[in-house]
Amino acid sequence: MSHPALEADPAAPAAPVHCVDETSWPALRDSLEPRERRFAQAQGFEPTPGRHVVLPDAEGGVGRVIAALDPADPFAAGRLAT
Protein backbone atom coordinates (compact mmCIF):
# COMPACT_ATOMS: atom_id res chain seq x y z
CA MET A 1 0.00 0.00 0.00
CA SER A 2 1.41 3.36 -1.00
CA HIS A 3 1.16 6.53 1.04
CA PRO A 4 -0.64 9.42 -0.75
CA ALA A 5 2.30 11.74 -0.07
CA LEU A 6 4.51 9.48 -2.19
CA GLU A 7 2.16 9.25 -5.16
CA ALA A 8 2.83 11.54 -8.12
CA ASP A 9 0.08 13.06 -10.20
CA PRO A 10 0.89 11.92 -13.75
CA ALA A 11 -0.85 15.00 -15.15
CA ALA A 12 1.26 17.44 -13.09
CA PRO A 13 4.10 19.21 -14.90
CA ALA A 14 7.56 18.02 -13.97
CA ALA A 15 11.11 19.01 -14.84
CA PRO A 16 14.00 16.56 -14.96
CA VAL A 17 16.82 16.93 -12.46
CA HIS A 18 20.22 15.89 -13.80
CA CYS A 19 22.91 15.12 -11.21
CA VAL A 20 26.45 15.66 -12.44
CA ASP A 21 30.01 15.75 -11.19
CA GLU A 22 33.25 16.88 -12.83
CA THR A 23 33.43 13.65 -14.83
CA SER A 24 29.85 13.51 -16.13
CA TRP A 25 29.26 17.24 -16.69
CA PRO A 26 31.07 17.55 -20.06
CA ALA A 27 28.89 14.85 -21.68
CA LEU A 28 25.67 16.35 -20.34
CA ARG A 29 26.77 19.87 -21.28
CA ASP A 30 27.49 18.73 -24.83
CA SER A 31 24.03 17.13 -25.07
CA LEU A 32 22.21 20.33 -24.09
CA GLU A 33 20.54 22.52 -26.66
CA PRO A 34 22.70 25.54 -27.57
CA ARG A 35 20.44 27.98 -25.68
CA GLU A 36 20.68 25.76 -22.56
CA ARG A 37 24.48 25.62 -22.79
CA ARG A 38 24.67 29.40 -23.15
CA PHE A 39 22.34 29.88 -20.18
CA ALA A 40 24.36 27.54 -17.94
CA GLN A 41 27.56 29.30 -18.99
CA ALA A 42 26.05 32.76 -18.42
CA GLN A 43 25.03 31.65 -14.92
CA GLY A 44 28.60 30.54 -14.24
CA PHE A 45 27.59 26.94 -13.56
CA GLU A 46 30.48 24.66 -12.70
CA PRO A 47 30.16 21.06 -11.50
CA THR A 48 31.24 21.92 -7.97
CA PRO A 49 29.32 19.94 -5.34
CA GLY A 50 26.41 21.96 -4.01
CA ARG A 51 25.98 24.11 -7.13
CA HIS A 52 22.90 23.97 -9.32
CA VAL A 53 21.32 25.79 -12.23
CA VAL A 54 17.70 25.91 -13.36
CA LEU A 55 17.54 25.97 -17.15
CA PRO A 56 14.52 27.57 -18.80
CA ASP A 57 12.52 25.82 -21.48
CA ALA A 58 11.79 27.47 -24.83
CA GLU A 59 8.80 29.33 -23.34
CA GLY A 60 10.71 30.64 -20.31
CA GLY A 61 9.36 28.11 -17.81
CA VAL A 62 11.46 25.59 -15.91
CA GLY A 63 12.96 23.19 -18.43
CA ARG A 64 15.40 21.18 -16.35
CA VAL A 65 17.64 21.41 -13.31
CA ILE A 66 21.30 20.49 -13.21
CA ALA A 67 22.75 19.79 -9.78
CA ALA A 68 26.40 19.08 -9.04
CA LEU A 69 26.95 16.39 -6.44
CA ASP A 70 29.96 14.85 -4.74
CA PRO A 71 30.16 11.27 -6.02
CA ALA A 72 31.83 10.21 -2.77
CA ASP A 73 28.83 11.38 -0.71
CA PRO A 74 26.01 8.78 -0.79
CA PHE A 75 23.57 11.24 0.80
CA ALA A 76 24.25 14.22 -1.50
CA ALA A 77 21.12 13.78 -3.60
CA GLY A 78 18.98 13.77 -0.45
CA ARG A 79 20.13 17.30 0.35
CA LEU A 80 18.79 18.72 -2.93
CA ALA A 81 15.54 19.56 -1.16
CA THR A 82 17.27 21.70 1.46
C-alpha positions as YAML, in Angstrom:
chain: A
units: angstrom
residues:
- id: 1
  name: MET
  ca: [0.00, 0.00, 0.00]
- id: 2
  name: SER
  ca: [1.41, 3.36, -1.00]
- id: 3
  name: HIS
  ca: [1.16, 6.53, 1.04]
- id: 4
  name: PRO
  ca: [-0.64, 9.42, -0.75]
- id: 5
  name: ALA
  ca: [2.30, 11.74, -0.07]
- id: 6
  name: LEU
  ca: [4.51, 9.48, -2.19]
- id: 7
  name: GLU
  ca: [2.16, 9.25, -5.16]
- id: 8
  name: ALA
  ca: [2.83, 11.54, -8.12]
- id: 9
  name: ASP
  ca: [0.08, 13.06, -10.20]
- id: 10
  name: PRO
  ca: [0.89, 11.92, -13.75]
- id: 11
  name: ALA
  ca: [-0.85, 15.00, -15.15]
- id: 12
  name: ALA
  ca: [1.26, 17.44, -13.09]
- id: 13
  name: PRO
  ca: [4.10, 19.21, -14.90]
- id: 14
  name: ALA
  ca: [7.56, 18.02, -13.97]
- id: 15
  name: ALA
  ca: [11.11, 19.01, -14.84]
- id: 16
  name: PRO
  ca: [14.00, 16.56, -14.96]
- id: 17
  name: VAL
  ca: [16.82, 16.93, -12.46]
- id: 18
  name: HIS
  ca: [20.22, 15.89, -13.80]
- id: 19
  name: CYS
  ca: [22.91, 15.12, -11.21]
- id: 20
  name: VAL
  ca: [26.45, 15.66, -12.44]
- id: 21
  name: ASP
  ca: [30.01, 15.75, -11.19]
- id: 22
  name: GLU
  ca: [33.25, 16.88, -12.83]
- id: 23
  name: THR
  ca: [33.43, 13.65, -14.83]
- id: 24
  name: SER
  ca: [29.85, 13.51, -16.13]
- id: 25
  name: TRP
  ca: [29.26, 17.24, -16.69]
- id: 26
  name: PRO
  ca: [31.07, 17.55, -20.06]
- id: 27
  name: ALA
  ca: [28.89, 14.85, -21.68]
- id: 28
  name: LEU
  ca: [25.67, 16.35, -20.34]
- id: 29
  name: ARG
  ca: [26.77, 19.87, -21.28]
- id: 30
  name: ASP
  ca: [27.49, 18.73, -24.83]
- id: 31
  name: SER
  ca: [24.03, 17.13, -25.07]
- id: 32
  name: LEU
  ca: [22.21, 20.33, -24.09]
- id: 33
  name: GLU
  ca: [20.54, 22.52, -26.66]
- id: 34
  name: PRO
  ca: [22.70, 25.54, -27.57]
- id: 35
  name: ARG
  ca: [20.44, 27.98, -25.68]
- id: 36
  name: GLU
  ca: [20.68, 25.76, -22.56]
- id: 37
  name: ARG
  ca: [24.48, 25.62, -22.79]
- id: 38
  name: ARG
  ca: [24.67, 29.40, -23.15]
- id: 39
  name: PHE
  ca: [22.34, 29.88, -20.18]
- id: 40
  name: ALA
  ca: [24.36, 27.54, -17.94]
- id: 41
  name: GLN
  ca: [27.56, 29.30, -18.99]
- id: 42
  name: ALA
  ca: [26.05, 32.76, -18.42]
- id: 43
  name: GLN
  ca: [25.03, 31.65, -14.92]
- id: 44
  name: GLY
  ca: [28.60, 30.54, -14.24]
- id: 45
  name: PHE
  ca: [27.59, 26.94, -13.56]
- id: 46
  name: GLU
  ca: [30.48, 24.66, -12.70]
- id: 47
  name: PRO
  ca: [30.16, 21.06, -11.50]
- id: 48
  name: THR
  ca: [31.24, 21.92, -7.97]
- id: 49
  name: PRO
  ca: [29.32, 19.94, -5.34]
- id: 50
  name: GLY
  ca: [26.41, 21.96, -4.01]
- id: 51
  name: ARG
  ca: [25.98, 24.11, -7.13]
- id: 52
  name: HIS
  ca: [22.90, 23.97, -9.32]
- id: 53
  name: VAL
  ca: [21.32, 25.79, -12.23]
- id: 54
  name: VAL
  ca: [17.70, 25.91, -13.36]
- id: 55
  name: LEU
  ca: [17.54, 25.97, -17.15]
- id: 56
  name: PRO
  ca: [14.52, 27.57, -18.80]
- id: 57
  name: ASP
  ca: [12.52, 25.82, -21.48]
- id: 58
  name: ALA
  ca: [11.79, 27.47, -24.83]
- id: 59
  name: GLU
  ca: [8.80, 29.33, -23.34]
- id: 60
  name: GLY
  ca: [10.71, 30.64, -20.31]
- id: 61
  name: GLY
  ca: [9.36, 28.11, -17.81]
- id: 62
  name: VAL
  ca: [11.46, 25.59, -15.91]
- id: 63
  name: GLY
  ca: [12.96, 23.19, -18.43]
- id: 64
  name: ARG
  ca: [15.40, 21.18, -16.35]
- id: 65
  name: VAL
  ca: [17.64, 21.41, -13.31]
- id: 66
  name: ILE
  ca: [21.30, 20.49, -13.21]
- id: 67
  name: ALA
  ca: [22.75, 19.79, -9.78]
- id: 68
  name: ALA
  ca: [26.40, 19.08, -9.04]
- id: 69
  name: LEU
  ca: [26.95, 16.39, -6.44]
- id: 70
  name: ASP
  ca: [29.96, 14.85, -4.74]
- id: 71
  name: PRO
  ca: [30.16, 11.27, -6.02]
- id: 72
  name: ALA
  ca: [31.83, 10.21, -2.77]
- id: 73
  name: ASP
  ca: [28.83, 11.38, -0.71]
- id: 74
  name: PRO
  ca: [26.01, 8.78, -0.79]
- id: 75
  name: PHE
  ca: [23.57, 11.24, 0.80]
- id: 76
  name: ALA
  ca: [24.25, 14.22, -1.50]
- id: 77
  name: ALA
  ca: [21.12, 13.78, -3.60]
- id: 78
  name: GLY
  ca: [18.98, 13.77, -0.45]
- id: 79
  name: ARG
  ca: [20.13, 17.30, 0.35]
- id: 80
  name: LEU
  ca: [18.79, 18.72, -2.93]
- id: 81
  name: ALA
  ca: [15.54, 19.56, -1.16]
- id: 82
  name: THR
  ca: [17.27, 21.70, 1.46]
...
